[in-house]
């Protein structure tokens, strides 16, 4: 995994000391909240509904055990004993006192962490596939590219104050687990005509009040050209992007209004006249970064013996068998699996983890996952390198702290934003809705019978819960002082990305679990053998679901 170099350490230390002075001035009344806002946003500090919130960067979602333990320490010492993992592979603390934030940033710096690029109109934390470096079908570890982008973007003078926030995601596999098509720029590592790895570049994706699926900007870009090409793409956006209206300031609006052909023409023209050599990363720097992401040395295993023992334990423990099937994935090294730790216990707040749970995950990663953890954009945690022979022991350790829910990708693995419980922008509750739905579908056998089904919930039109790309999406809005929930069907965040279709008028807060149950029951009644919810919806269309929801209205 990547380690800070001398520049990183000095940069973070200087930024933290600078912010300490700014906080003192704010607390002394020397800065107004309006003056302080752009300063705190550069350091990941938001003013939420009830308190300040600190969002901490976890670049491309990768954590070491000591870093996870530091997050646990921060949760206990300066917050309320838990943290909330986000759809940007970051973590948020919702209750820090402003006076304590510089001390928190110092504590983070001691384990090579920070809160830079987690807020404000900058290039945000670049996200990636949680199975990076592990997936058998992967062309190349996308975290190498993500780290290159982080270093290029962190202090870029042109792009520190953009018209709006800017989000980039990278995947190294054909199967998209990084949701690149809903990002301002999405990057897929592909092979060129000669078989050499390069990049497919997408642009103009995004959700919120004007959702768009990204369009292809370049089908193939040589690896050496990545940073100059990104610079050209952002320069065209920065030149034309709206600054008079924040609702029209994202690159998706520019691409939509110019058209992808004209936007691409301007990017290619800018790219052609640039001094590319001055921007491109030196080959030795790319090699230095790549070395940090080499696959750890995983001891050779007796794969047949491990598999036999795992089968034996699964036969004795049905709950372990269900977890094994649902929450583990293939690894490129024989005898190993990638394990998803669900942060979606039935009735829990999606994405939340207590300090003790963080410590348990850190301990398990240290002893059984080559010292690595990954945060996913689905608000779960991945242990990427678990030997098959250790799976039962890992399950037992997770089970002791309530981290054994076997629901990855099922109806209760719900993505939800903080909603009206925390967020000053929210117009409706998200977390209680997710909890009620999970309770409605709590029975494990029923979840498995339903099969893969993604539910995503947002508490306002900003779509932090990605509801537009949920197989079932739920958007809570305020309607004449009453919470109303709009339902969409058929969304998808993968390589076959699509925006969901709205079913019709919204429903009251208390109606939502029953509404979702009617949608699911309709699917089960009409599906063909082996057909997933998304496949069934794409075959059937909206009509039977709409009839089931509104026949009595």
Secondary structure, 3 states (H helix, E strand, C coil): CCCCCHHHHHHHHHHHHHHHHHHHHHHCCCCCHHHHHHHHHCCCEEECCCCEEEEECCHHHEECHHHHHHHHHHHHHHCCCEEEECCCCCEEECCCCHHHHHHHHHHHHCCCCCCCCCCCCCECCCEECCCCCCCCCCCCCHHHHHHHHHHHHCCCCCCCCCCCCECEEEECCCCCCCCHHHCCEEEEEEECCCCCEEEEEEECCECCCCCECCEEEEEEEEHHHHHHHHHHHHHHHHHHCCCCCHHHCCHHHHHHHHCHHHHHHHHHHHHHHCCHHHHCCCHHHHHHHHHHCCCCCCCCCCHHHHHHHHHHHHHHCHHHHHHHHHHEEECCCCCEEEEEECCCCCCCCCCEEEHHHHHHHHHHHHHHCCCCEEECCCCCEEEEEEEHHHHHHHHHHHHCCCCCCCCCCCCCCCEECCHHHCCCCCCCCCHHHHHHHHHHCCCHHHHHHHCCCCEEEECCCCCCCCHHHCCEEEEEEEECCEEEEEEEECCECCCCCECCEECCCCEEHHHHHHHHHHHHHHHHHHCCCCCCHHHHHHHHCCHHHHHHHHCCC
